[in-house]
Amino acid sequence: MKGCLSNIVFAVLVVLAFGFSTYVWFSFFVRGKSVSTPNLIGKSASDAKAICSDLGVNLTVDPEHRRNSDRIAAGDVAWQSPTPGTTNLIKRGATIRVELSSGPLILRVPDFAGERAGTAVLRLGQQNLKPGSMSYVDSPQQGVLGADPPKATVVSAQTPVSLLVGVATPAPTFVMPDLIDHPLDQVRPYLESHGLIVSTVKFEAYPGIRDGIIIRQFPLRGAPVSARDPITVVVSRQEETAIVEQPPG
């Protein structure tokens, strides 16, 4: 029994000795050559360099990248790698890389002149702004005519921007008259006086009706029609032919 107890005590002493030696080795040979990563965020570049010099580590300032920050003044450290902390050890002679602040993000309302409404809304999202109200007005100039706030105005993120958009003036709309049984040479000038154009004339033989009389039409009587709509008529002729008369160019 005593022998067994002695063995247990010996084993415990061996474990304690091993743990103590490991701690001593880590503290003096590993930890002794490492330091806690300093917190350089918010420090000026010169102060950060001095801190690193005192700890025996190097500092590299990224010359190509800067970060916007509402809390850190322009020119001070806004980001670092490795991250700071007492549990984050860095070896002496190692390098800490930092990026400096460029100050708060300055947003300006873009110039949307002449752009389509959809393109302007897309650009607002890309600029961290929001589309506000959208107003449309008949105008010979198409696209965005103006913005509120106006272009180049300095605004904060997610500011709504309202847009005034010019759209084409719709062509006047008429009720399609009944052209059947009327001579083409009289109908055509009448339609043209209202901005309507006979785009296609087809000829077809129709017994009992003299030449030049309209026997079919499209659009039909009563349909809405504007200058943008093609008008087709079929006109009587003694002999049916495949001739199609296009309007004068």
C-alpha positions in Angstrom: 0.0 0.0 0.0 2.8 2.4 1.0 4.6 1.5 -2.3 1.6 2.4 -4.3 1.1 5.7 -2.5 4.8 6.5 -3.1 4.4 5.9 -6.8 1.4 8.2 -7.0 3.2 11.0 -5.1 6.2 10.6 -7.4 4.1 10.8 -10.5 2.4 14.0 -9.2 5.8 15.6 -8.5 6.9 14.7 -12.0 3.9 16.3 -13.6 4.3 19.5 -11.5 8.0 19.6 -12.4 7.2 19.3 -16.1 4.5 21.9 -16.0 6.8 24.4 -14.1 9.7 23.8 -16.5 7.4 24.3 -19.5 6.1 27.6 -18.0 9.6 28.8 -17.4 10.7 27.8 -20.9 7.8 29.6 -22.5 8.1 32.8 -20.3 11.9 33.2 -20.8 12.5 31.8 -24.3 9.3 32.4 -26.2 7.4 35.1 -24.4 10.6 36.9 -23.6 11.2 37.4 -27.3 7.6 38.5 -27.9 5.5 41.5 -26.9 1.8 42.3 -26.9 0.6 43.8 -30.1 0.2 47.5 -29.3 -3.1 49.4 -30.1 -2.1 52.0 -32.7 -5.7 52.9 -33.8 -6.2 56.7 -33.5 -2.5 57.4 -33.1 -0.7 59.7 -35.5 1.8 58.1 -37.8 4.7 59.6 -35.9 3.4 58.4 -32.5 2.7 54.9 -33.9 6.2 54.7 -35.2 7.7 55.8 -31.9 5.6 53.1 -30.0 6.7 50.4 -32.4 10.3 51.5 -32.1 10.2 51.3 -28.3 8.8 47.7 -28.5 11.4 46.7 -31.1 8.9 46.1 -33.9 8.7 47.7 -37.3 5.9 49.9 -38.7 4.8 50.0 -42.3 2.3 52.6 -43.5 0.3 51.5 -46.6 0.9 54.4 -49.1 -1.9 53.3 -51.5 -4.9 52.7 -49.3 -6.7 54.9 -46.9 -9.9 54.4 -44.9 -12.8 56.7 -44.3 -13.7 57.2 -40.7 -16.1 59.5 -38.8 -14.2 59.0 -35.6 -10.6 59.1 -36.5 -9.0 62.3 -37.8 -7.4 62.3 -41.3 -3.8 61.1 -41.1 -4.1 59.0 -38.0 -4.1 55.2 -37.9 -7.5 53.8 -38.9 -6.5 50.1 -39.3 -3.7 47.8 -38.3 -2.6 44.2 -38.8 -2.1 42.2 -36.7 -4.9 43.3 -34.5 -4.0 44.8 -31.0 -4.4 43.0 -27.7 -2.4 41.5 -24.8 -3.3 38.0 -26.0 -2.0 38.7 -29.5 1.8 38.4 -29.3 4.2 39.7 -31.9 7.9 38.9 -32.1 10.4 41.6 -31.8 11.6 42.6 -35.2 8.2 41.7 -36.8 6.2 44.3 -38.8 2.9 45.9 -38.1 1.1 47.2 -41.2 -1.3 50.1 -40.8 -3.6 52.2 -43.0 -4.3 55.8 -42.3 -7.7 57.6 -42.1 -8.8 59.9 -44.9 -11.4 61.4 -42.6 -15.2 61.3 -42.9 -16.7 60.1 -46.2 -17.7 63.1 -48.2 -20.7 62.4 -50.5 -21.9 64.8 -53.2 -25.0 64.5 -55.3 -23.9 63.3 -58.8 -24.7 65.1 -62.0 -27.5 63.1 -63.6 -28.2 65.5 -66.5 -29.6 63.6 -69.5 -29.4 60.2 -67.9 -32.3 57.8 -67.9 -34.3 57.5 -64.6 -33.2 53.9 -64.1 -29.6 54.7 -64.5 -29.8 57.6 -62.1 -31.4 55.4 -59.4 -28.7 52.8 -59.9 -26.0 55.5 -59.4 -27.7 56.7 -56.3 -27.3 53.2 -54.8 -23.7 53.0 -55.8 -23.0 56.4 -54.1 -24.6 55.3 -50.8 -27.6 57.6 -51.4 -31.3 56.8 -51.7 -33.8 57.6 -54.4 -36.5 60.1 -53.3 -39.6 61.1 -55.1 -39.7 60.8 -58.9 -41.5 63.5 -60.9 -42.2 63.4 -64.6 -42.8 66.3 -67.0 -43.4 66.5 -70.7 -40.2 67.8 -72.2 -38.3 67.8 -75.6 -35.3 66.9 -73.5 -35.4 63.3 -72.3 -33.9 62.0 -69.1 -33.2 63.6 -65.7 -33.6 67.4 -65.8 -32.8 68.1 -62.2 -32.3 66.8 -58.7 -33.1 67.9 -55.2 -30.7 68.4 -53.5 -28.9 69.8 -56.6 -25.9 68.3 -58.1 -22.5 68.7 -56.2 -24.3 69.3 -52.9 -22.5 67.7 -50.0 -24.8 65.3 -48.2 -24.6 62.5 -45.6 -25.0 58.8 -46.4 -28.4 57.5 -47.3 -29.8 61.0 -48.1 -32.8 60.7 -50.4 -32.4 62.5 -53.7 -35.6 63.5 -55.7 -35.4 63.5 -59.4 -37.2 65.5 -62.1 -37.4 63.4 -65.3 -38.3 64.7 -68.8 -40.4 62.4 -70.9 -41.5 62.7 -74.5 -44.8 64.6 -75.1 -47.3 62.0 -76.2 -48.6 62.3 -79.7 -52.2 63.6 -80.0 -54.7 60.8 -80.1 -57.8 60.8 -82.4 -60.7 58.5 -83.0 -60.2 56.7 -86.3 -62.9 57.9 -88.8 -64.9 55.7 -91.1 -63.0 55.6 -94.4 -65.0 53.0 -96.2 -66.7 54.1 -99.5 -64.6 57.3 -99.5 -62.1 58.2 -102.3 -58.5 57.8 -101.3 -57.5 61.1 -102.9 -59.9 62.9 -100.6 -59.2 60.8 -97.4 -55.4 61.1 -97.6 -55.2 65.0 -97.4 -57.8 64.9 -94.6 -55.8 62.5 -92.5 -52.5 64.3 -93.1 -54.1 67.6 -92.0 -54.5 65.9 -88.5 -51.0 64.5 -88.5 -52.0 61.0 -89.6 -50.3 59.2 -92.4 -51.6 56.5 -94.7 -48.6 54.2 -94.5 -49.7 51.4 -96.9 -52.2 51.3 -99.8 -53.2 47.9 -101.3 -55.3 47.6 -104.5 -57.9 44.9 -104.9 -60.6 44.3 -107.6 -64.1 44.8 -106.3 -67.0 44.5 -108.8 -69.5 47.4 -108.9 -67.2 49.9 -107.2 -65.2 52.5 -109.2 -61.5 52.8 -108.9 -59.9 54.6 -106.0 -62.6 53.9 -103.4 -61.5 52.6 -100.0 -63.1 49.2 -99.3 -61.2 48.2 -96.1 -59.2 50.0 -93.4 -57.0 49.4 -90.4 -57.2 50.6 -87.7 -61.0 50.1 -87.7 -63.5 52.9 -87.3 -63.6 54.2 -83.7 -60.2 52.9 -82.7 -57.7 55.4 -81.1 -55.0 56.4 -83.5 -52.0 58.8 -83.4 -49.3 59.9 -85.7 -47.2 57.0 -84.5 -49.7 54.4 -85.7 -49.5 53.0 -89.3 -52.7 53.3 -91.3 -53.4 50.7 -94.0 -56.2 50.9 -96.6 -57.4 48.6 -99.4 -58.6 50.5 -102.5 -60.8 49.3 -105.3 -59.3 48.8 -108.7 -60.6 47.2 -112.0 -57.9 44.5 -111.9 -56.6 42.9 -108.7 -52.9 43.3 -108.5 -50.2 42.8 -105.8 -49.1 46.4 -106.1 -48.6 48.0 -102.8 -48.2 51.8 -102.8 -46.0 53.2 -100.1 -46.5 56.8 -98.9 -44.2 59.4 -100.5 -40.8 59.6 -98.7 
